[in-house]
Amino acid sequence: IKDKQFEIIAKNLSTESRRVIGGFFGNIASMSKKIPDLAKVRLFIREEKGGGVFEQVLSLLPKKGPTRIIRQQGKNLRRLLAESRQTLKNMLSRK
């Protein structure tokens, strides 16, 4: 899934996991557009082949300065996505 300012890269996801991410995309994409000086947000999600563990890498690419990368692993995809959303909300409150 790709937007001008937001990109999701998904590897080895089940159908259910793709559905979860699809619902999450609109919420995060609109939130990322409100953060000043943020050029792009890239979210990489990989599901292990057994389906038990998810790996997530959230990259926040500012217009100037260093890229902020947040890596997380967990068994609950919804919780990982909620933590990403919370990170963006925290950035919004600091603007």
Rosetta silent file (secondary structure, phi, psi, omega in degrees, C-alpha in Angstrom):
SEQUENCE: IKDKQFEIIAKNLSTESRRVIGGFFGNIASMSKKIPDLAKVRLFIREEKGGGVFEQVLSLLPKKGPTRIIRQQGKNLRRLLAESRQTLKNMLSRK
SCORE:     score description
SCORE:     0.000 S_00000001
   1 L     0.000  134.068 -175.798    0.000    0.000    0.000 S_00000001
   2 E  -139.029  141.370  176.509    1.461    3.338   -0.973 S_00000001
   3 L  -132.135  166.171 -179.823    0.552    6.967   -0.487 S_00000001
   4 L   -56.310  -39.297 -174.405    2.546   10.069   -1.380 S_00000001
   5 L  -111.814   -8.246 -174.418    3.745   10.419    2.200 S_00000001
   6 E  -135.711  136.008 -178.014    3.073    6.950    3.641 S_00000001
   7 E  -138.565  134.454  174.462    4.179    3.507    2.498 S_00000001
   8 E  -116.002  128.122  175.514    3.503    0.023    3.871 S_00000001
   9 E  -114.094  121.314 -176.301    5.692   -2.878    2.824 S_00000001
  10 E  -121.261  134.505  179.270    4.267   -6.269    3.812 S_00000001
  11 E  -127.242  133.877  174.195    5.976   -9.650    3.500 S_00000001
  12 L    56.822   35.370 -178.597    4.499  -13.118    4.042 S_00000001
  13 L   -87.667  143.138  174.389    1.244  -11.831    5.539 S_00000001
  14 L   -74.411  169.474  179.690   -1.840  -13.992    5.898 S_00000001
  15 H   -61.170  -42.296  179.442   -5.185  -12.818    4.547 S_00000001
  16 H   -63.633  -41.686  179.391   -6.364  -11.830    8.028 S_00000001
  17 H   -65.113  -37.755  177.470   -3.195   -9.821    8.673 S_00000001
  18 H   -63.512  -38.381  178.260   -3.614   -7.991    5.355 S_00000001
  19 H   -64.002  -42.158  179.505   -7.153   -7.056    6.370 S_00000001
  20 H   -61.328  -45.547 -178.834   -5.928   -5.660    9.691 S_00000001
  21 H   -66.928  -37.449  178.911   -3.284   -3.565    7.944 S_00000001
  22 H   -59.513  -41.532  178.174   -5.773   -2.316    5.334 S_00000001
  23 H   -70.408  -27.278 -178.211   -8.005   -0.852    8.043 S_00000001
  24 H   -78.700  -28.200 -172.671   -5.001    0.684    9.751 S_00000001
  25 H   -57.930  -51.327 -176.980   -3.656    2.402    6.610 S_00000001
  26 H   -60.022  -41.211 -179.563   -6.182    5.247    6.339 S_00000001
  27 H   -63.145  -48.939 -177.864   -5.847    6.187    9.993 S_00000001
  28 H   -71.137  -39.814 -179.140   -2.048    6.347    9.945 S_00000001
  29 H   -61.275  -43.959 -179.835   -1.803    7.997    6.517 S_00000001
  30 H   -69.152  -35.298  179.150   -4.045   10.882    7.556 S_00000001
  31 H   -68.347  -39.593 -177.712   -2.215   11.270   10.874 S_00000001
  32 H   -67.460  -27.471  178.997    1.223   11.336    9.220 S_00000001
  33 H   -69.753  -21.223 -177.735    0.156   14.182    6.913 S_00000001
  34 L   -85.159  -11.675 -176.992   -0.484   16.408    9.949 S_00000001
  35 L   -84.735  120.560 -178.660    3.076   16.117   11.310 S_00000001
  36 L   -70.477  151.517  177.033    5.187   19.092   10.205 S_00000001
  37 L    61.947   20.597  176.458    8.636   18.523    8.690 S_00000001
  38 E  -107.347  113.552 -177.230    7.954   14.827    8.076 S_00000001
  39 E   -77.190  -41.600 -175.603    8.742   13.897    4.486 S_00000001
  40 E  -158.814  149.616  173.184    7.711   10.237    4.591 S_00000001
  41 E  -121.128  128.021  179.689    6.632    7.407    6.878 S_00000001
  42 E  -122.945  127.521 -179.616    7.578    3.879    5.895 S_00000001
  43 E  -119.875  118.837  178.382    6.165    0.829    7.702 S_00000001
  44 E  -108.532  126.155  179.866    7.658   -2.597    7.003 S_00000001
  45 E  -129.402  129.831  177.662    5.785   -5.607    8.404 S_00000001
  46 E  -129.223  135.236  176.490    6.853   -9.229    8.085 S_00000001
  47 E  -106.199  130.300  176.898    5.054  -12.279    9.382 S_00000001
  48 L   -63.299  151.005 -172.822    7.122  -15.371   10.102 S_00000001
  49 L   -58.271  -29.942  177.506    6.007  -18.290    7.962 S_00000001
  50 L   -73.508  -17.273  177.797    4.485  -20.088   10.940 S_00000001
  51 L    86.070    6.482 -176.008    2.300  -17.041   11.582 S_00000001
  52 L   -91.348  -25.410 -173.688    3.260  -16.704   15.225 S_00000001
  53 L  -130.585  137.260  176.866    5.582  -13.682   15.210 S_00000001
  54 E  -112.676  141.642  173.571    5.412  -10.297   13.481 S_00000001
  55 E  -117.513  132.930 -177.842    8.346   -7.975   12.905 S_00000001
  56 E  -128.902  135.472  174.757    7.671   -4.294   12.361 S_00000001
  57 E  -127.178  116.851  178.598   10.028   -1.492   11.353 S_00000001
  58 E  -104.355  117.632  179.600    8.643    2.053   11.448 S_00000001
  59 E  -111.111  124.173  178.453   10.862    4.592    9.648 S_00000001
  60 E  -108.683  110.453 -175.625   10.151    8.291   10.099 S_00000001
  61 E  -103.726  104.431 -179.938   11.967   10.290    7.416 S_00000001
  62 E   -77.820  164.216  176.902   12.068   14.020    8.183 S_00000001
  63 L   -65.657  -34.696  176.126   12.695   16.703    5.565 S_00000001
  64 L  -135.520  148.052  175.770   15.916   17.551    7.430 S_00000001
  65 L    99.119 -178.010 -175.790   17.878   15.624   10.009 S_00000001
  66 L   -76.657  151.968  176.350   18.378   11.968   10.848 S_00000001
  67 L   -76.593  138.915  177.300   15.851    9.234   10.145 S_00000001
  68 E  -102.055  123.223 -178.088   14.150    7.761   13.206 S_00000001
  69 E  -119.708  128.894 -179.672   13.771    3.971   13.045 S_00000001
  70 E  -121.980  117.801  179.621   11.685    1.981   15.518 S_00000001
  71 E  -107.232  137.265  178.836   11.899   -1.840   15.413 S_00000001
  72 E  -144.358  151.469  173.357    9.453   -4.081   17.236 S_00000001
  73 E  -132.212  147.958  177.820    8.555   -7.751   17.363 S_00000001
  74 E  -175.190  172.017 -179.736    5.494   -9.377   18.803 S_00000001
  75 L   -95.772  -13.697 -176.705    2.768  -11.960   18.438 S_00000001
  76 L  -111.185  106.076 -177.589   -0.109   -9.481   18.309 S_00000001
  77 H   -63.173  -41.643 -179.830   -0.223   -7.481   15.044 S_00000001
  78 H   -60.121  -39.638  179.619   -2.952   -5.137   16.290 S_00000001
  79 H   -67.055  -40.741  177.831   -0.852   -4.206   19.331 S_00000001
  80 H   -61.954  -43.886  179.788    2.214   -3.497   17.147 S_00000001
  81 H   -66.678  -37.080  178.246    0.153   -1.272   14.862 S_00000001
  82 H   -64.755  -36.398  177.733   -1.383    0.511   17.861 S_00000001
  83 H   -67.336  -35.789  175.731    2.112    1.272   19.167 S_00000001
  84 H   -65.023  -43.114  178.379    3.035    2.762   15.780 S_00000001
  85 H   -61.991  -39.941  179.273   -0.094    4.894   15.866 S_00000001
  86 H   -65.381  -37.885  176.980    0.806    6.048   19.390 S_00000001
  87 H   -59.748  -44.682  179.048    4.301    7.041   18.233 S_00000001
  88 H   -67.648  -37.701  177.291    2.782    9.253   15.535 S_00000001
  89 H   -62.622  -40.016  178.071    0.273   10.719   18.012 S_00000001
  90 H   -62.996  -39.042  177.802    3.148   11.621   20.324 S_00000001
  91 H   -65.922  -37.163  178.604    4.890   13.393   17.442 S_00000001
  92 H   -65.017  -39.444 -177.806    1.687   15.298   16.677 S_00000001
  93 H   -71.139  -19.329  179.086    1.367   16.493   20.253 S_00000001
  94 H   -87.475   -9.466 -174.407    4.940   17.860   20.137 S_00000001
  95 L   -66.404    0.000    0.000    4.419   20.014   17.034 S_00000001
